[in-house]
Amino acid sequence: MRFPYRGAGIGLVKDNCILMGKRADTPFFGKWAVPGGGFEKGRDLDDLENAKREFKEETGIDFDSLDAKQISSWTLKAPFFRWTTYFFSVKELDFDSIKPDEFSEIQWVSIDEVLGKTRKGEKKHFRPFTKSEVRSINNSI
């Protein structure tokens, strides 16, 4: 099935927290989200490549330079769009090197706070994880 809009994002998980940014422009100004964005036909080969490109655009960090382990992915399909979030665990991230382009601020958000910081539809991005699952993932890397 083809979707008029297709996008992807990356949720980094570290120490029971997820890296999130506060959107600096429309249409979601002031809303918290994981780095991600729309698929660019002719530029992106697949959704994961799309997510990595958007991660670099929004954080200034080349995703492939990170020591990250994929732990899960989740896809939301609706009549007019498809969105995939890839979750990766990391042990370290040079927070000082983050230069957000599309975020006014970026921070590690505890799993307890995540649902309070996301916009309405984004809450679903985190439902596959329970606190105990994220803790066990962090302990396994």
Rosetta blueprint (number, residue, H / E / L):
1 M L
2 R L
3 F L
4 P L
5 Y E
6 R E
7 G E
8 A E
9 G E
10 I E
11 G E
12 L E
13 V E
14 K E
15 D L
16 N L
17 C E
18 I E
19 L E
20 M E
21 G E
22 K E
23 R E
24 A L
25 D L
26 T L
27 P L
28 F L
29 F L
30 G L
31 K L
32 W E
33 A E
34 V L
35 P L
36 G E
37 G E
38 G E
39 F L
40 E L
41 K L
42 G L
43 R L
44 D L
45 L L
46 D L
47 D H
48 L H
49 E H
50 N H
51 A H
52 K H
53 R H
54 E H
55 F H
56 K H
57 E H
58 E H
59 T H
60 G L
61 I L
62 D L
63 F H
64 D H
65 S H
66 L L
67 D L
68 A E
69 K E
70 Q E
71 I E
72 S E
73 S E
74 W E
75 T E
76 L E
77 K E
78 A E
79 P L
80 F L
81 F E
82 R E
83 W E
84 T E
85 T E
86 Y E
87 F E
88 F E
89 S E
90 V E
91 K L
92 E L
93 L L
94 D L
95 F H
96 D H
97 S H
98 I L
99 K L
100 P L
101 D L
102 E L
103 F E
104 S E
105 E E
106 I E
107 Q E
108 W E
109 V E
110 S E
111 I H
112 D H
113 E H
114 V H
115 L H
116 G H
117 K H
118 T E
119 R L
120 K H
121 G H
122 E H
123 K H
124 K H
125 H H
126 F H
127 R L
128 P L
129 F L
130 T L
131 K H
132 S H
133 E H
134 V H
135 R H
136 S H
137 I H
138 N H
139 N H
140 S H
141 I L
